[in-house]
Amino acid sequence: MSLLLAFEAAARHESYTRAAAELSLTQSAVSRQVQALEQQLGLTLFRREGRQVQLTDVGRLYQGELSEALGRIRSATLQALAYQSGVGTLRLATLPTFGSKWLLPRLHEFYAAHPGMLVHIHSRIEAINFDTSEIDAAIGVASNDLPGLICHRLHAEQLLVILPPDAARDGQQWDPTRISQEVLLNVANNPHAWGEWFSHQELPHRSMRLGPSFELTSHLIQAVRAGIGIGLVPRILVEEELAKGELYSPGAAFASQRSYYLIYPPRNEALPSLRAFRSWLLAQI
């Protein structure tokens, strides 16, 4: 098992140095373990070019199968520990703004219903590779179910145009034509949002004036409040600001092509902590 763990970490990083740091070993120890595994298998798993290592074709194939198997072992261990202790731990990845604006304000209700369980929140924007990470489940957006994963559709994404609060007091009508002529802010992981809005409003795309792009929706919201431009964001992420008059929206929300999902690999389905969180989350939705 130690040889397999050393190889999997080295293959994932394609670096003995980073694998050694992850496993709390020396670089030479990782190198010796990988070489011992190659000798046992009679295969060349890495090409060595100076201090650099690269997976061979058979090494890459082996890594893919091995990572999935180690993930199942990790899941089985967590299930056994949770069953024995009666305490469950869930490692949940979520979109940062969704986590802070929607999930965290409600999470105390989960803890009240499931004392002793722990949910570790990890902010993630990119897609999760469940085979190479220790994440048990994730909340993200997608256009449809993801192959190879269990997907629970939470709700459709409703996009809403937002402006700074003084826009409601300028005495002019903020119709779609006027909005289309402004600087349009966007979020990097949803670059087609304004295109969907223009199509929904039957406006020509050539008149679109895209402005700065933001990695986090929360940063875009702050930019709108600062008067940098106009935003298009999921309604559930700005309901509090709209209610307090900190933002202004001139029209109704429209359904985008994406939805929010709770996703996880089939091997994690029986995790007690995930089963409890899934039931609570679906009831909340």
C-alpha positions as CSV (number, residue, x, y, z in Angstrom):
1,M,0.0,0.0,0.0
2,S,2.8,2.4,0.7
3,L,4.2,1.9,-2.8
4,L,0.8,2.5,-4.3
5,L,0.3,5.7,-2.3
6,A,3.7,7.0,-3.2
7,F,3.1,6.3,-6.9
8,E,-0.4,7.9,-6.9
9,A,0.8,11.1,-5.3
10,A,3.8,11.3,-7.6
11,A,1.6,10.6,-10.6
12,R,-1.0,13.2,-9.6
13,H,1.7,15.9,-9.1
14,E,4.1,14.6,-11.7
15,S,6.7,15.6,-9.2
16,Y,8.5,13.5,-6.5
17,T,9.2,16.7,-4.6
18,R,5.5,17.7,-4.2
19,A,4.5,14.1,-3.6
20,A,7.1,13.9,-0.8
21,A,5.8,17.1,0.8
22,E,2.2,15.7,0.7
23,L,3.2,12.3,2.2
24,S,5.7,13.8,4.7
25,L,8.5,11.8,3.2
26,T,11.8,12.7,1.6
27,Q,12.1,12.9,-2.2
28,S,14.5,10.0,-2.3
29,A,12.1,7.8,-0.3
30,V,9.3,8.5,-2.8
31,S,11.7,7.8,-5.7
32,R,12.7,4.4,-4.1
33,Q,9.1,3.4,-3.5
34,V,8.1,4.2,-7.1
35,Q,11.1,2.3,-8.4
36,A,10.2,-0.7,-6.2
37,L,6.7,-0.7,-7.6
38,E,8.0,-0.6,-11.2
39,Q,10.2,-3.6,-10.4
40,Q,7.4,-5.6,-8.9
41,L,5.1,-4.8,-11.9
42,G,7.8,-5.1,-14.6
43,L,6.6,-1.8,-16.0
44,T,8.0,1.7,-16.6
45,L,5.6,4.1,-15.0
46,F,7.6,7.3,-15.3
47,R,10.0,8.8,-17.8
48,R,12.8,10.6,-16.1
49,E,14.4,13.7,-17.7
50,G,16.9,15.2,-15.4
51,R,15.0,16.2,-12.2
52,Q,11.6,16.1,-14.1
53,V,9.4,13.0,-14.2
54,Q,6.5,12.4,-16.6
55,L,4.0,9.6,-16.7
56,T,4.3,7.0,-19.5
57,D,1.1,5.9,-21.2
58,V,0.8,2.8,-19.1
59,G,1.6,4.9,-16.0
60,R,-1.3,7.3,-16.8
61,L,-3.6,4.4,-17.3
62,Y,-2.5,2.8,-14.0
63,Q,-3.0,6.1,-12.2
64,G,-6.6,6.5,-13.4
65,E,-7.6,3.1,-12.1
66,L,-5.6,3.4,-8.9
67,S,-7.0,6.8,-8.0
68,E,-10.5,5.5,-8.2
69,A,-9.7,2.4,-6.1
70,L,-8.0,4.5,-3.4
71,G,-11.0,6.8,-3.4
72,R,-13.2,3.8,-2.6
73,I,-10.9,2.6,0.1
74,R,-10.9,6.1,1.7
75,S,-14.7,6.2,1.5
76,A,-15.1,2.8,3.1
77,T,-12.8,3.8,5.9
78,L,-14.7,7.0,6.6
79,Q,-18.0,5.1,6.6
80,A,-16.6,2.6,9.1
81,L,-15.2,5.3,11.4
82,A,-18.5,7.2,11.2
83,Y,-20.5,4.1,12.1
84,Q,-18.2,3.2,15.0
85,S,-18.1,6.7,16.5
86,G,-21.7,7.8,15.8
87,V,-20.2,11.1,14.6
88,G,-20.1,11.9,10.9
89,T,-17.8,14.3,9.0
90,L,-18.6,15.7,5.6
91,R,-16.1,17.5,3.3
92,L,-18.3,19.7,1.2
93,A,-17.1,21.9,-1.7
94,T,-19.3,24.8,-2.7
95,L,-19.2,27.9,-4.8
96,P,-17.9,30.7,-2.6
97,T,-20.7,33.2,-2.9
98,F,-23.4,30.5,-2.7
99,G,-21.7,29.2,0.4
100,S,-21.6,32.6,2.2
101,K,-24.9,34.0,1.0
102,W,-27.2,31.0,1.0
103,L,-25.7,27.9,2.7
104,L,-23.9,29.3,5.8
105,P,-26.9,31.4,7.1
106,R,-28.9,28.1,7.2
107,L,-26.3,25.6,8.3
108,H,-27.1,26.1,12.0
109,E,-30.4,24.4,11.3
110,F,-28.5,21.3,10.1
111,Y,-26.4,21.2,13.2
112,A,-29.5,21.6,15.4
113,A,-31.0,18.6,13.7
114,H,-27.8,16.5,13.6
115,P,-25.7,17.2,16.7
116,G,-22.2,15.8,16.6
117,M,-22.0,15.9,12.8
118,L,-19.4,18.2,11.2
119,V,-19.5,19.8,7.7
120,H,-16.1,21.1,6.5
121,I,-16.7,23.8,3.9
122,H,-14.2,24.1,1.0
123,S,-14.6,26.9,-1.5
124,R,-14.3,25.7,-5.1
125,I,-15.0,27.4,-8.4
126,E,-13.5,24.8,-10.7
127,A,-15.0,21.3,-11.2
128,I,-14.1,18.7,-8.5
129,N,-12.1,15.6,-9.3
130,F,-13.4,13.2,-6.7
131,D,-10.7,10.7,-7.5
132,T,-7.8,12.9,-6.6
133,S,-9.3,15.1,-3.8
134,E,-10.7,14.3,-0.4
135,I,-14.0,16.1,-1.1
136,D,-17.0,13.9,-0.4
137,A,-19.7,16.0,-2.2
138,A,-20.0,19.4,-3.9
139,I,-22.6,22.0,-4.7
140,G,-22.1,23.6,-8.1
141,V,-23.8,24.7,-11.2
142,A,-24.2,22.7,-14.5
143,S,-26.4,22.6,-17.6
144,N,-27.3,18.9,-17.0
145,D,-26.4,15.8,-15.0
146,L,-22.7,15.0,-14.9
147,P,-21.7,11.5,-16.2
148,G,-20.5,9.1,-13.6
149,L,-21.8,11.1,-10.6
150,I,-25.0,11.2,-8.6
151,C,-26.6,14.6,-9.2
152,H,-29.5,16.0,-7.2
153,R,-31.0,19.1,-9.0
154,L,-31.6,21.7,-6.3
155,H,-33.2,24.6,-8.4
156,A,-32.9,26.4,-11.7
157,E,-30.6,29.4,-11.8
158,Q,-32.6,32.6,-12.0
159,L,-30.5,35.5,-13.3
160,L,-31.3,39.1,-12.4
161,V,-29.9,42.4,-13.7
162,I,-28.5,44.5,-10.8
163,L,-27.5,48.2,-10.6
164,P,-26.3,50.4,-7.9
165,P,-29.0,51.8,-5.6
166,D,-28.9,55.3,-6.9
167,A,-30.0,54.0,-10.3
168,A,-33.5,53.8,-9.0
169,R,-33.5,57.5,-8.3
170,D,-32.1,58.9,-11.5
171,G,-35.6,59.5,-13.0
172,Q,-35.0,57.5,-16.2
173,Q,-36.4,54.2,-17.2
174,W,-34.0,51.3,-17.1
175,D,-35.4,49.3,-20.0
176,P,-33.5,46.5,-21.8
177,T,-32.3,48.8,-24.6
178,R,-30.7,51.2,-22.1
179,I,-29.2,48.4,-20.1
180,S,-27.6,46.9,-23.2
181,Q,-25.7,50.2,-23.8
182,E,-24.0,50.1,-20.4
183,V,-20.8,48.4,-19.3
184,L,-21.7,44.8,-18.5
185,L,-19.8,43.0,-15.8
186,N,-19.5,39.2,-15.9
187,V,-18.3,36.3,-13.8
188,A,-15.6,34.1,-15.3
189,N,-17.2,30.8,-14.8
190,N,-20.4,31.9,-16.6
191,P,-19.2,33.8,-19.7
192,H,-22.4,33.3,-21.7
193,A,-24.8,34.8,-19.2
194,W,-25.1,38.2,-20.9
195,G,-25.5,36.4,-24.3
196,E,-28.5,34.5,-22.8
197,W,-29.9,37.8,-21.5
198,F,-29.6,39.5,-24.9
199,S,-31.3,36.5,-26.6
200,H,-34.0,36.5,-24.0
201,Q,-34.6,40.3,-24.6
202,E,-34.3,39.8,-28.4
203,L,-31.5,42.3,-28.6
204,P,-28.6,42.1,-31.1
205,H,-25.4,40.6,-29.6
206,R,-23.2,43.0,-31.5
207,S,-24.2,45.9,-29.3
208,M,-22.9,44.1,-26.2
209,R,-20.3,46.1,-24.2
210,L,-18.6,43.5,-21.9
211,G,-16.6,45.1,-19.1
212,P,-14.3,43.6,-16.5
213,S,-14.6,39.9,-15.5
214,F,-14.6,38.6,-11.9
215,E,-13.7,35.2,-10.5
216,L,-16.1,35.6,-7.6
217,T,-19.7,36.7,-7.8
218,S,-19.3,38.6,-4.5
219,H,-16.6,40.7,-6.1
220,L,-18.9,41.5,-9.1
221,I,-21.7,42.6,-6.6
222,Q,-19.3,44.9,-4.9
223,A,-18.2,46.3,-8.3
224,V,-21.9,47.1,-9.2
225,R,-22.4,48.8,-5.8
226,A,-19.3,50.9,-6.6
227,G,-20.7,52.0,-9.9
228,I,-18.2,50.2,-12.2
229,G,-21.0,48.6,-14.3
230,I,-24.1,46.5,-14.4
231,G,-24.2,42.9,-13.3
232,L,-26.2,39.8,-14.1
233,V,-26.2,37.4,-11.1
234,P,-28.3,34.6,-9.6
235,R,-31.2,36.1,-7.7
236,I,-30.7,34.0,-4.6
237,L,-27.3,35.6,-4.1
238,V,-28.6,39.2,-3.9
239,E,-32.0,38.9,-2.2
240,E,-30.7,40.4,1.0
241,E,-29.1,43.4,-0.8
242,L,-32.2,44.0,-2.8
243,A,-34.4,43.9,0.3
244,K,-32.1,46.4,2.1
245,G,-32.0,48.8,-0.9
246,E,-28.3,48.2,-1.4
247,L,-28.9,47.2,-5.0
248,Y,-31.6,47.9,-7.5
249,S,-33.1,45.6,-10.1
250,P,-35.2,47.1,-12.9
251,G,-36.8,43.9,-14.1
252,A,-37.8,40.3,-13.4
253,A,-35.4,37.4,-13.3
254,F,-35.2,34.9,-16.1
255,A,-34.2,31.2,-16.0
256,S,-30.7,30.5,-17.4
257,Q,-29.6,27.2,-18.9
258,R,-27.9,26.1,-15.7
259,S,-29.1,24.7,-12.4
260,Y,-27.6,24.2,-8.9
261,Y,-26.8,20.6,-8.1
262,L,-25.6,18.5,-5.2
263,I,-23.1,16.1,-6.7
264,Y,-21.0,13.2,-5.4
265,P,-19.5,9.9,-6.7
266,P,-21.7,6.7,-6.2
267,R,-19.2,5.3,-3.7
268,N,-20.0,8.1,-1.2
269,E,-23.8,7.6,-1.4
270,A,-23.9,5.6,1.9
271,L,-21.8,8.0,3.9
272,P,-23.9,8.7,7.0
273,S,-23.0,12.4,7.1
274,L,-23.8,12.8,3.4
275,R,-27.1,11.0,3.7
276,A,-28.1,13.3,6.6
277,F,-26.9,16.5,4.8
278,R,-28.6,15.4,1.5
279,S,-31.9,14.9,3.3
280,W,-31.7,18.3,5.1
281,L,-30.6,20.2,1.9
282,L,-33.3,18.8,-0.3
283,A,-35.9,19.6,2.4
284,Q,-34.5,23.2,2.5
285,I,-34.8,23.6,-1.2
